[in-house]
Amino acid sequence: MYRLTDIAISNWYLIRREQIRIRGAAALVGPTGAGKSTIFDAVGTVLAGNNASRLALNASASGRSARTVRDYCLGWISDPAEGGRPTREACETLIALVFENPASGRIVTVGLALAARSEEPKEETLSRFIAIGHRFEIADYVRETSEGSFVAPWAEIAADLRRRADTFEEFRTSGERFTAAVLATLREGAAVPDPRQFLRTFSNAVAFKPIFDTSAFVRSFVLEAEPLDVARIRQSIETWRRLLETIEELEKRLAHLSRICARYEGWARASLTAALDEMRAAGADLRRRILDHAEARRLLAETSERLRIARESVATSQGFVREIDTEIAARKALIVGSVAEARLAASHAGLAMVARDRRDLTNRLAGIVGLVQDAGRLSAIAGPLRRIDLQAARIVEACARSGLRREAPPEDILRVDGPLKGLLEGLAQMPDVSGILEEEAEDLALKARERENEVRGLDGQVNAGRSSAARLSSDTEAFREELGRLGIEAAPICELAEIVDPKWGPALEGLLGRAREALVVEPDRLDRAFALLESRKNQFFRCLLVKTTDTARRAARRFDDGPMGLIETDSDHAEAFLAARLGGYDLAPDDAALRNMSRAVAPSGRSTSGMAYSVVRPVPLMMTRGQRGPTAETRRRLDEAR
């Protein structure tokens, strides 16, 4: 049979560290408040494994407040509700019970290691341990420093116990399994009692409670716990099943909405990609035309030089033709004799030379006409050319309207009243605009990139706002869609108005509540929208419609120190509605100022009205600057950028 021989305690209530040795029969004797129940609660906490459902701690000596394990660890000596402070702000608590079997000399140490902090509501169970074959001494783990002495941390103690004990086992998660293991170890193979029954019997045995009523004594210490309320449990299970069905339905709706959003986002990305591709293609086409223009100017210079040479050749050829005609006439006169025949053969040779020169002139004129046609193709960029050089644009347009053809005979091309001479002179005097056109192309490319960045930024804002901002409730969205099907444009208050000071956002939005989702429609369509709300009231009974027909009769008063001074809106309907809802409140700088005000709200969400204090329920922010989703203005800018 095992006997309790030692109780080692560190940082438990007012006990800093103590090794209580028990030899034979022992009793705890002392006046009220001496700490008797403190030691019994320490033993009970170890045996229960700090299992809150099985632990029954004694009340304080005054009997006015119950104790908790956290209070014992931190050393609360006065009621926290009365402004008391703990003896220790943070600590590690260690409680160990040493059992010994006098017959076999076997020693078993069972204990509990806890950690608690004053700023946390509950203690932390570091370990529940059983060490067989080692007697735990708190003095072995006292460390001395220049500032005083302290008990070593649990990590160091656990490592030492693993070295010294024959077996060392920890139970970190389950207090009930720890209690069962302690009982099994102390019974050494004999029948093990039920851990729950054992803990109840032990807590009843050491309970410091006066007995004034025999019925209460029997109910608390003799009878078993009352049976479960099966009907209530079944009702709770049915409620839980209905909640699961509701959650499943909501998840299906969310999945459907997610698919719709994904389709719209895919369409938007495809449209944006197509627009960007068209812009890049236009930029590439502009660069190609600039290169064609530069090549045309080079060909124009070469053709002008060839034209000059051709003109000189034509003049020379005309002289040759006149000489040949003279020779032909002379030879016709002398054709009678053999000498005339020889001269006729020479004339035929001269005519062949003239025909060859004519073909060369025709080819050169075709090249010149091709140059004029190439210059006329630059009319596709006549707009930028007019901004750069008006004279160059006129020359290009004249080339496009000239009507010259490569296959036309030289007589038609070189006629005195023809356009070729004027066009060639204009092209020769035309300034070099290729560099300016290249700069224009670069500017256009920069603008395209800026537009692309703007679209990406707005797209990012829309996506970020869609993921971070609070959405309208499902019934408001459904009501808004139904109005849209009827051709009635409706906008919620949260999209038309904005709270500019984030400090006041939670308080003012909490006061508004569902009024933030009130839909604004034009006055001439209000009756039709109200009729829809009435016809489907079972579905849309939570929705609100702003009474826009009263906007003209209601003057929205704005004060710099009132809630309306913190709200910006361009809608007269939204301004009148918010003034009706919030205009009667004053702004209290802090909670203390509410004492001297009759109808006011503080940034914390506390408010006073009608001789009563109240608080607002925290709501997801929908109107506060920095917390709003994509507004109508943002979506309009995104559509324009695309």
C-alpha positions as CSV (number, residue, x, y, z in Angstrom):
1,M,0.0,0.0,0.0
2,Y,1.4,3.4,-1.0
3,R,1.6,6.3,1.4
4,L,2.0,10.0,0.6
5,T,5.4,11.0,2.1
6,D,6.1,14.4,0.4
7,I,4.3,17.3,-1.1
8,A,6.6,19.6,-3.2
9,I,5.1,23.0,-4.1
10,S,6.5,25.9,-6.1
11,N,4.6,29.2,-6.9
12,W,1.2,28.1,-5.6
13,Y,-0.9,30.9,-4.0
14,L,1.3,32.5,-1.3
15,I,3.7,29.5,-1.2
16,R,6.9,30.4,-3.0
17,R,8.5,26.9,-2.6
18,E,8.0,24.3,0.0
19,Q,8.7,20.6,0.6
20,I,6.1,19.3,3.0
21,R,7.1,16.0,4.5
22,I,4.5,13.6,5.9
23,R,5.4,10.8,8.3
24,G,2.6,8.7,9.7
25,A,-0.8,10.2,10.4
26,A,-0.9,13.9,9.6
27,A,-3.5,16.7,9.8
28,L,-3.7,20.3,8.6
29,V,-4.6,22.6,11.6
30,G,-4.9,26.3,11.5
31,P,-7.2,29.3,11.7
32,T,-9.4,30.5,8.9
33,G,-7.3,31.8,6.0
34,A,-4.2,30.0,7.1
35,G,-3.9,28.0,3.8
36,K,-5.3,24.6,4.6
37,S,-7.6,24.5,1.6
38,T,-4.7,25.7,-0.5
39,I,-2.7,22.6,0.1
40,F,-5.7,20.3,-0.4
41,D,-6.5,22.1,-3.7
42,A,-2.9,21.5,-4.8
43,V,-3.1,17.8,-4.1
44,G,-6.5,17.6,-5.8
45,T,-5.3,19.5,-8.9
46,V,-2.4,17.0,-9.4
47,L,-4.7,14.0,-8.9
48,A,-7.2,15.4,-11.4
49,G,-4.5,16.3,-13.9
50,N,-5.8,19.9,-14.0
51,N,-9.0,18.6,-15.7
52,A,-11.4,21.4,-15.4
53,S,-14.5,19.2,-15.7
54,R,-13.3,17.0,-12.8
55,L,-11.7,19.6,-10.6
56,A,-13.6,21.1,-7.6
57,L,-11.6,23.8,-5.9
58,N,-12.5,25.3,-2.5
59,A,-13.7,28.9,-2.3
60,S,-11.6,31.6,-0.6
61,A,-11.6,32.0,3.1
62,S,-14.2,34.8,2.9
63,G,-16.5,32.5,0.9
64,R,-17.4,35.4,-1.5
65,S,-15.6,34.2,-4.6
66,A,-14.5,30.9,-6.2
67,R,-10.9,30.2,-7.0
68,T,-9.3,29.0,-10.2
69,V,-6.0,27.3,-10.9
70,R,-4.8,30.5,-12.6
71,D,-5.6,32.5,-9.4
72,Y,-3.5,30.0,-7.4
73,C,-0.6,30.2,-9.8
74,L,-0.5,34.0,-9.9
75,G,-1.2,34.3,-6.2
76,W,-4.4,36.4,-6.2
77,I,-5.0,37.5,-2.5
78,S,-7.9,39.8,-3.2
79,D,-11.0,39.7,-5.4
80,P,-10.1,40.8,-9.0
81,A,-13.5,42.4,-9.3
82,E,-12.5,44.7,-6.4
83,G,-9.4,45.9,-8.2
84,G,-6.9,43.4,-6.7
85,R,-3.6,42.6,-8.3
86,P,-1.7,39.2,-8.5
87,T,1.4,38.5,-6.4
88,R,3.1,37.2,-9.5
89,E,2.6,38.7,-13.0
90,A,3.9,35.5,-14.7
91,C,5.3,32.3,-13.4
92,E,5.8,28.5,-13.7
93,T,4.1,26.5,-11.1
94,L,5.3,23.0,-10.1
95,I,3.4,20.6,-7.7
96,A,4.7,17.0,-7.1
97,L,3.4,14.2,-4.8
98,V,5.8,11.5,-3.6
99,F,4.3,8.1,-2.8
100,E,6.2,5.3,-1.2
101,N,5.4,1.6,-0.6
102,P,6.8,0.7,2.8
103,A,6.8,-3.0,2.0
104,S,8.7,-2.9,-1.3
105,G,10.4,0.5,-0.9
106,R,9.2,1.5,-4.4
107,I,8.9,5.3,-4.8
108,V,6.5,7.0,-7.3
109,T,6.5,10.7,-8.0
110,V,3.5,12.2,-9.8
111,G,3.2,15.9,-10.6
112,L,2.0,18.8,-12.6
113,A,3.8,21.7,-14.3
114,L,1.8,24.9,-15.2
115,A,2.5,28.3,-16.7
116,A,0.3,31.4,-16.1
117,R,0.4,35.1,-17.1
118,S,-1.7,37.9,-15.7
119,E,-2.7,39.1,-19.2
120,E,-4.0,35.7,-20.3
121,P,-7.4,34.4,-19.1
122,K,-6.3,30.8,-18.5
123,E,-3.2,28.9,-17.4
124,E,-1.2,26.6,-19.6
125,T,-0.5,22.9,-18.7
126,L,3.1,22.3,-19.5
127,S,3.2,18.7,-18.4
128,R,1.6,15.9,-16.3
129,F,4.3,13.4,-15.4
130,I,4.9,10.1,-13.5
131,A,8.4,9.3,-12.4
132,I,9.0,5.9,-10.9
133,G,12.1,5.2,-8.7
134,H,12.9,8.8,-7.8
135,R,12.0,11.0,-4.8
136,F,11.4,14.5,-6.0
137,E,13.1,17.2,-3.9
138,I,12.3,20.9,-4.7
139,A,15.6,21.9,-3.2
140,D,17.5,20.0,-5.9
141,Y,16.2,22.6,-8.5
142,V,16.8,25.9,-6.6
143,R,19.2,28.2,-8.4
144,E,21.1,31.0,-6.6
145,T,22.0,34.3,-8.3
146,S,23.2,37.7,-7.2
147,E,19.6,38.9,-7.3
148,G,18.2,36.0,-5.2
149,S,17.1,32.4,-5.7
150,F,14.5,30.8,-8.0
151,V,13.4,27.4,-9.1
152,A,14.8,26.1,-12.4
153,P,12.5,26.1,-15.5
154,W,10.4,23.1,-16.2
155,A,12.4,22.1,-19.3
156,E,15.6,21.7,-17.2
157,I,13.6,19.8,-14.4
158,A,12.1,17.4,-17.0
159,A,15.5,16.6,-18.5
160,D,16.9,15.9,-15.0
161,L,13.9,13.6,-14.1
162,R,14.5,11.6,-17.3
163,R,18.1,10.9,-16.2
164,R,17.3,10.1,-12.5
165,A,14.0,8.1,-12.7
166,D,13.8,4.5,-13.7
167,T,10.8,5.4,-16.0
168,F,9.5,8.9,-16.8
169,E,6.2,9.4,-18.6
170,E,4.4,12.6,-19.6
171,F,0.7,13.2,-20.4
172,R,0.3,16.5,-22.2
173,T,-3.2,16.3,-23.6
174,S,-5.5,14.3,-21.4
175,G,-6.0,14.8,-17.7
176,E,-8.3,11.8,-17.4
177,R,-5.7,9.4,-18.9
178,F,-3.2,10.8,-16.4
179,T,-5.4,10.1,-13.4
180,A,-6.1,6.6,-14.7
181,A,-2.3,6.0,-15.1
182,V,-1.6,7.3,-11.6
183,L,-4.2,4.9,-10.1
184,A,-2.9,2.0,-12.1
185,T,0.7,2.7,-11.0
186,L,-0.2,2.9,-7.3
187,R,-2.4,-0.3,-7.5
188,E,0.5,-2.3,-9.0
189,G,-1.6,-4.7,-11.0
190,A,-4.6,-4.8,-8.7
191,A,-8.1,-3.7,-9.8
192,V,-8.1,0.0,-10.7
193,P,-11.0,2.1,-9.5
194,D,-13.0,4.3,-11.9
195,P,-11.0,7.6,-12.3
196,R,-14.2,9.7,-12.3
197,Q,-15.6,8.1,-9.2
198,F,-12.3,8.4,-7.4
199,L,-12.0,12.1,-8.2
200,R,-15.5,12.8,-7.1
201,T,-15.0,10.9,-3.8
202,F,-11.7,12.7,-3.2
203,S,-13.1,16.2,-3.9
204,N,-16.0,15.4,-1.5
205,A,-13.7,14.2,1.2
206,V,-11.5,17.4,1.2
207,A,-14.3,19.9,0.5
208,F,-14.3,22.8,3.0
209,K,-18.1,23.3,3.0
210,P,-20.4,23.7,5.9
211,I,-23.4,21.4,6.0
212,F,-26.6,23.2,6.7
213,D,-29.1,21.1,4.7
214,T,-29.1,17.3,4.8
215,S,-30.9,17.1,1.4
216,A,-28.2,19.3,-0.2
217,F,-25.6,17.0,1.4
218,V,-27.1,13.9,0.0
219,R,-27.6,15.4,-3.4
220,S,-24.0,16.7,-3.5
221,F,-22.0,13.8,-1.9
222,V,-24.2,10.7,-2.1
223,L,-26.4,10.7,-5.2
224,E,-25.1,10.4,-8.7
225,A,-25.4,13.3,-11.2
226,E,-28.8,14.0,-12.7
227,P,-29.6,12.2,-16.0
228,L,-29.2,13.9,-19.3
229,D,-32.1,15.8,-20.8
230,V,-32.5,13.6,-23.9
231,A,-35.3,15.7,-25.4
232,R,-33.2,18.8,-25.2
233,I,-30.2,17.0,-26.7
234,R,-32.4,15.8,-29.6
235,Q,-33.6,19.3,-30.2
236,S,-30.0,20.6,-30.2
237,I,-29.1,17.8,-32.7
238,E,-32.0,18.8,-35.0
239,T,-31.1,22.5,-34.7
240,W,-27.5,21.5,-35.7
241,R,-28.7,19.5,-38.7
242,R,-30.8,22.5,-39.9
243,L,-27.8,24.7,-39.5
244,L,-25.7,22.3,-41.6
245,E,-28.4,22.3,-44.3
246,T,-28.4,26.1,-44.2
247,I,-24.6,26.2,-44.4
248,E,-24.7,23.8,-47.4
249,E,-27.2,25.9,-49.2
250,L,-25.1,29.1,-48.6
251,E,-22.0,27.3,-49.8
252,K,-23.8,26.3,-53.0
253,R,-24.8,29.9,-53.5
254,L,-21.3,31.1,-52.8
255,A,-19.9,28.6,-55.3
256,H,-22.4,29.8,-57.9
257,L,-21.5,33.4,-57.3
258,S,-17.8,32.5,-57.5
259,R,-18.3,30.9,-60.9
260,I,-20.2,34.0,-62.1
261,C,-17.4,36.3,-60.9
262,A,-14.8,34.0,-62.5
263,R,-16.6,34.2,-65.8
264,Y,-16.8,38.0,-65.7
265,E,-13.2,38.3,-64.7
266,G,-12.2,36.0,-67.6
267,W,-14.2,38.0,-70.0
268,A,-12.7,41.2,-68.7
269,R,-9.1,39.8,-69.0
270,A,-9.9,38.6,-72.6
271,S,-11.3,42.0,-73.6
272,L,-8.3,43.8,-72.1
273,T,-5.9,41.4,-73.8
274,A,-7.6,41.9,-77.2
275,A,-7.5,45.7,-76.7
276,L,-3.8,45.6,-75.8
277,D,-3.0,43.4,-78.8
278,E,-4.8,45.8,-81.1
279,M,-2.9,48.7,-79.6
280,R,0.4,46.9,-80.1
281,A,-0.5,46.0,-83.7
282,A,-1.4,49.7,-84.4
283,G,2.0,50.8,-83.0
284,A,3.8,48.2,-85.1
285,D,1.9,49.3,-88.2
286,L,2.9,52.9,-87.5
287,R,6.6,52.0,-87.2
288,R,6.3,50.1,-90.5
289,R,4.8,53.1,-92.3
290,I,7.5,55.3,-90.9
291,L,10.1,52.9,-92.3
292,D,8.3,52.9,-95.6
293,H,8.2,56.7,-95.7
294,A,12.0,56.8,-95.1
295,E,12.6,54.3,-97.8
296,A,10.3,56.3,-100.1
297,R,12.3,59.4,-99.5
298,R,15.5,57.6,-100.4
299,L,13.9,56.2,-103.5
300,L,12.6,59.7,-104.4
301,A,16.2,61.1,-104.2
302,E,17.5,58.3,-106.4
303,T,14.6,58.7,-108.8
304,S,15.1,62.5,-109.0
305,E,18.7,61.9,-110.0
306,R,17.6,59.3,-112.6
307,L,15.0,61.7,-113.8
308,R,17.6,64.4,-114.3
309,I,19.7,62.0,-116.3
310,A,16.7,60.9,-118.2
311,R,15.7,64.5,-119.1
312,E,19.2,65.1,-120.4
313,S,19.1,61.8,-122.3
314,V,15.6,62.8,-123.8
315,A,17.0,66.2,-124.9
316,T,19.9,64.5,-126.5
317,S,17.6,61.9,-128.1
318,Q,15.4,64.6,-129.5
319,G,18.4,66.2,-131.2
320,F,19.3,62.8,-132.6
321,V,15.7,62.3,-133.8
322,R,15.8,65.6,-135.7
323,E,19.1,64.7,-137.3
324,I,17.8,61.3,-138.2
325,D,14.6,62.8,-139.7
326,T,16.8,65.1,-141.8
327,E,18.9,62.2,-142.9
328,I,15.7,60.1,-143.7
329,A,14.4,63.0,-145.9
330,A,17.7,63.3,-147.6
331,R,18.0,59.6,-148.1
332,K,14.5,59.3,-149.5
333,A,15.6,61.8,-152.2
334,L,18.6,59.8,-153.0
335,I,16.9,56.4,-152.7
336,V,17.0,55.9,-156.4
337,G,20.7,54.9,-156.4
338,S,22.7,52.4,-154.4
339,V,24.0,55.2,-152.3
340,A,20.4,55.9,-151.2
341,E,20.0,52.3,-150.2
342,A,23.1,52.4,-147.9
343,R,21.8,55.6,-146.3
344,L,18.4,53.9,-145.7
345,A,20.0,51.1,-143.8
346,A,21.9,53.6,-141.7
347,S,18.5,55.4,-141.0
348,H,17.0,52.1,-139.8
349,A,19.8,51.6,-137.4
350,G,19.3,55.1,-136.0
351,L,15.6,54.5,-135.5
352,A,16.3,51.3,-133.6
353,M,18.6,53.3,-131.2
354,V,15.7,55.8,-130.7
355,A,13.3,53.0,-129.8
356,R,15.7,51.7,-127.3
357,D,16.1,55.1,-125.7
358,R,12.3,55.4,-125.5
359,R,12.0,52.1,-123.7
360,D,14.7,53.2,-121.2
361,L,12.8,56.5,-120.6
362,T,9.5,54.6,-120.1
363,N,11.1,52.4,-117.4
364,R,12.6,55.4,-115.6
365,L,9.2,57.2,-115.7
366,A,7.5,54.1,-114.2
367,G,10.0,54.2,-111.3
368,I,9.3,57.9,-110.7
369,V,5.5,57.3,-110.7
370,G,6.0,54.4,-108.3
371,L,7.8,56.8,-106.0
372,V,4.9,59.2,-106.1
373,Q,2.5,56.4,-105.4
374,D,4.6,55.3,-102.4
375,A,4.4,58.9,-101.0
376,G,0.6,58.8,-101.5
377,R,0.4,55.8,-99.3
378,L,1.5,57.9,-96.3
379,S,-1.9,59.5,-96.4
380,A,-2.9,56.8,-93.9
381,I,-1.0,58.8,-91.2
382,A,-2.2,62.2,-92.5
383,G,-3.5,63.2,-89.0
384,P,-0.1,63.0,-87.3
385,L,1.6,64.5,-90.4
386,R,-0.7,67.6,-90.1
387,R,0.4,68.1,-86.5
388,I,4.0,67.7,-87.5
389,D,4.2,69.6,-90.8
390,L,1.1,70.9,-92.7
391,Q,3.0,71.3,-96.0
392,A,4.3,67.7,-95.9
393,A,0.7,66.5,-95.3
394,R,-0.6,68.5,-98.3
395,I,2.2,67.0,-100.5
396,V,1.3,63.5,-99.4
397,E,-2.4,64.1,-100.0
398,A,-1.6,65.5,-103.5
399,C,0.4,62.4,-104.3
400,A,-2.6,60.3,-103.2
401,R,-4.9,62.3,-105.5
402,S,-2.5,62.5,-108.5
403,G,-4.0,59.5,-110.4
404,L,-0.6,58.7,-112.0
405,R,-0.3,55.1,-113.3
406,R,2.9,53.2,-114.1
407,E,1.5,51.7,-117.3
408,A,0.5,55.1,-118.8
409,P,2.5,56.2,-121.9
410,P,5.3,58.7,-121.5
411,E,3.4,61.3,-123.5
412,D,0.6,61.4,-120.9
413,I,3.0,61.4,-117.9
414,L,5.3,64.2,-119.3
415,R,2.6,66.5,-120.7
416,V,3.2,70.1,-119.8
417,D,-0.1,70.5,-117.9
418,G,0.4,67.2,-116.0
419,P,0.9,67.0,-112.2
420,L,4.3,65.1,-112.2
421,K,6.5,68.2,-112.3
422,G,4.8,69.9,-109.4
423,L,4.8,66.7,-107.3
424,L,8.5,66.1,-107.9
425,E,9.3,69.6,-106.9
426,G,7.2,69.3,-103.7
427,L,8.8,66.0,-102.8
428,A,12.2,67.5,-103.3
429,Q,11.4,70.4,-101.0
430,M,9.5,68.2,-98.5
431,P,11.2,68.4,-95.0
432,D,12.6,65.3,-93.3
433,V,9.8,64.2,-90.8
434,S,11.0,60.7,-90.2
435,G,12.6,61.5,-86.9
436,I,9.5,63.4,-85.6
437,L,7.3,60.5,-86.7
438,E,9.5,58.0,-84.8
439,E,9.2,60.2,-81.7
440,E,5.4,60.3,-82.3
441,A,5.4,56.5,-82.4
442,E,7.5,56.3,-79.2
443,D,5.0,58.7,-77.5
444,L,2.1,56.6,-78.7
445,A,3.8,53.5,-77.3
446,L,4.4,55.2,-74.0
447,K,0.8,56.3,-73.8
448,A,-0.2,52.7,-74.6
449,R,1.9,51.4,-71.8
450,E,0.6,54.0,-69.4
451,R,-3.0,53.1,-70.4
452,E,-2.1,49.4,-69.9
453,N,-0.6,50.2,-66.4
454,E,-3.7,52.2,-65.5
455,V,-6.0,49.3,-66.6
456,R,-3.9,46.9,-64.5
457,G,-4.0,49.2,-61.5
458,L,-7.7,49.7,-61.7
459,D,-8.2,46.0,-62.3
460,G,-6.1,45.4,-59.2
461,Q,-8.2,47.9,-57.2
462,V,-11.4,46.3,-58.3
463,N,-10.2,42.8,-57.5
464,A,-8.7,43.9,-54.1
465,G,-11.8,45.8,-53.2
466,R,-14.0,42.8,-54.3
467,S,-11.9,40.4,-52.0
468,S,-11.3,42.7,-49.0
469,A,-14.5,44.9,-48.7
470,A,-17.7,43.7,-47.1
471,R,-20.3,42.6,-49.7
472,L,-23.9,43.5,-49.7
473,S,-26.2,41.0,-48.0
474,S,-27.6,38.3,-50.3
475,D,-31.2,39.5,-50.1
476,T,-30.2,43.1,-50.9
477,E,-28.2,41.9,-53.9
478,A,-31.2,39.8,-55.1
479,F,-33.6,42.8,-54.7
480,R,-31.2,45.0,-56.6
481,E,-31.0,42.5,-59.5
482,E,-34.8,42.2,-59.6
483,L,-35.0,46.0,-59.8
484,G,-32.4,45.9,-62.6
485,R,-34.6,43.4,-64.6
486,L,-37.4,45.9,-64.4
487,G,-35.2,48.7,-65.7
488,I,-35.0,50.5,-62.3
489,E,-31.4,51.6,-61.5
490,A,-30.8,51.2,-57.8
491,A,-27.6,52.1,-55.8
492,P,-27.0,51.3,-52.1
493,I,-26.1,54.1,-49.6
494,C,-22.7,52.5,-49.0
495,E,-21.7,53.2,-52.6
496,L,-23.0,56.7,-52.7
497,A,-21.5,58.0,-49.4
498,E,-18.2,57.6,-47.7
499,I,-17.0,58.1,-44.1
500,V,-13.8,60.1,-44.5
501,D,-12.4,59.5,-41.0
502,P,-11.6,55.8,-40.4
503,K,-11.6,56.4,-36.7
504,W,-15.4,57.0,-36.7
505,G,-16.2,54.3,-39.2
506,P,-17.1,51.4,-36.8
507,A,-19.2,53.6,-34.6
508,L,-21.2,55.3,-37.4
509,E,-21.6,52.2,-39.5
510,G,-22.7,50.3,-36.4
511,L,-25.4,52.9,-35.8
512,L,-26.6,52.7,-39.4
513,G,-26.6,48.8,-39.5
514,R,-28.7,47.6,-42.4
515,A,-29.5,51.2,-43.4
516,R,-26.1,51.2,-45.1
517,E,-27.6,48.8,-47.7
518,A,-30.8,51.0,-48.3
519,L,-31.3,51.3,-52.0
520,V,-31.7,54.7,-53.7
521,V,-34.0,54.9,-56.8
522,E,-35.3,57.8,-58.7
523,P,-38.5,59.4,-57.2
524,D,-40.6,58.6,-60.3
525,R,-39.7,54.9,-60.0
526,L,-40.1,54.7,-56.2
527,D,-43.7,53.5,-56.2
528,R,-42.9,50.7,-58.7
529,A,-39.9,49.6,-56.7
530,F,-42.0,49.6,-53.5
531,A,-44.7,47.6,-55.2
532,L,-42.0,44.9,-56.0
533,L,-40.9,44.9,-52.4
534,E,-44.4,44.5,-51.2
535,S,-45.2,41.6,-53.7
536,R,-42.1,39.7,-52.5
537,K,-42.0,40.6,-48.9
538,N,-41.4,37.1,-47.7
539,Q,-38.0,37.2,-49.5
540,F,-37.1,40.9,-49.3
541,F,-38.6,41.9,-45.9
542,R,-35.1,42.9,-44.6
543,C,-34.5,45.3,-47.6
544,L,-34.9,49.1,-47.3
545,L,-35.9,51.7,-49.9
546,V,-34.9,55.3,-49.4
547,K,-38.0,57.6,-49.6
548,T,-36.5,59.8,-52.3
549,T,-39.8,61.7,-52.7
550,D,-39.1,63.4,-49.4
551,T,-35.7,64.6,-50.3
552,A,-36.9,68.0,-51.5
553,R,-38.9,68.5,-48.3
554,R,-36.1,67.5,-45.9
555,A,-33.3,70.0,-45.5
556,A,-30.1,68.1,-44.6
557,R,-28.3,70.2,-42.0
558,R,-24.6,69.6,-41.9
559,F,-22.5,70.6,-38.9
560,D,-18.7,70.5,-38.7
561,D,-18.9,68.8,-35.3
562,G,-21.7,66.3,-36.2
563,P,-21.7,62.9,-38.0
564,M,-22.7,64.5,-41.3
565,G,-19.4,66.5,-41.2
566,L,-17.5,63.2,-41.5
567,I,-19.5,61.9,-44.5
568,E,-18.9,62.9,-48.2
569,T,-21.5,62.3,-50.8
570,D,-22.7,63.7,-54.2
571,S,-26.2,62.3,-53.9
572,D,-28.9,64.6,-52.4
573,H,-31.0,61.5,-51.6
574,A,-28.2,59.8,-49.7
575,E,-27.4,63.1,-47.9
576,A,-31.0,63.5,-46.8
577,F,-31.3,59.9,-45.7
578,L,-28.1,59.9,-43.6
579,A,-29.1,63.2,-42.0
580,A,-32.4,61.7,-41.0
581,R,-30.6,58.7,-39.5
582,L,-27.5,60.3,-37.9
583,G,-28.2,64.0,-37.8
584,G,-29.7,63.9,-34.3
585,Y,-26.5,62.5,-32.8
586,D,-23.6,64.6,-31.5
587,L,-20.0,63.3,-31.6
588,A,-18.4,62.6,-28.3
589,P,-14.6,62.8,-28.3
590,D,-14.3,59.9,-25.8
591,D,-16.5,57.6,-23.6
592,A,-16.2,60.0,-20.6
593,A,-17.9,62.8,-22.6
594,L,-21.1,60.8,-22.9
595,R,-21.9,61.6,-19.3
596,N,-22.6,65.2,-20.2
597,M,-24.4,64.6,-23.5
598,S,-28.1,63.6,-24.1
599,R,-27.8,62.0,-27.6
600,A,-24.3,61.3,-28.8
601,V,-21.9,58.5,-30.0
602,A,-18.3,57.9,-29.2
603,P,-15.6,56.4,-31.5
604,S,-15.6,53.2,-29.4
605,G,-19.2,52.5,-30.5
606,R,-20.8,53.5,-27.2
607,S,-23.8,55.8,-27.4
608,T,-26.4,57.5,-25.3
609,S,-30.0,58.4,-26.3
610,G,-33.3,58.6,-24.5
611,M,-31.7,58.5,-21.0
612,A,-30.0,55.1,-21.9
613,Y,-26.6,53.8,-22.7
614,S,-26.1,51.4,-25.6
615,V,-23.3,49.9,-27.7
616,V,-23.3,49.0,-31.4
617,R,-22.7,45.6,-32.7
618,P,-19.4,45.3,-34.7
619,V,-20.2,45.1,-38.4
620,P,-18.0,44.7,-41.5
621,L,-17.0,48.1,-42.8
622,M,-18.7,49.1,-46.1
623,M,-18.6,53.0,-46.1
624,T,-15.3,53.8,-44.4
625,R,-12.5,55.2,-46.5
626,G,-9.9,52.5,-47.1
627,Q,-12.4,49.7,-46.5
628,R,-14.9,50.2,-49.4
629,G,-15.2,47.9,-52.3
630,P,-15.1,49.0,-56.0
631,T,-17.3,52.0,-56.4
632,A,-19.3,53.0,-59.5
633,E,-16.7,55.7,-60.3
634,T,-13.8,53.1,-60.2
635,R,-15.8,50.7,-62.4
636,R,-16.5,53.6,-64.9
637,R,-12.8,54.5,-65.0
638,L,-11.9,50.9,-65.6
639,D,-14.4,50.6,-68.5
640,E,-13.0,53.8,-70.1
641,A,-9.4,52.6,-69.7
642,R,-10.3,49.4,-71.4
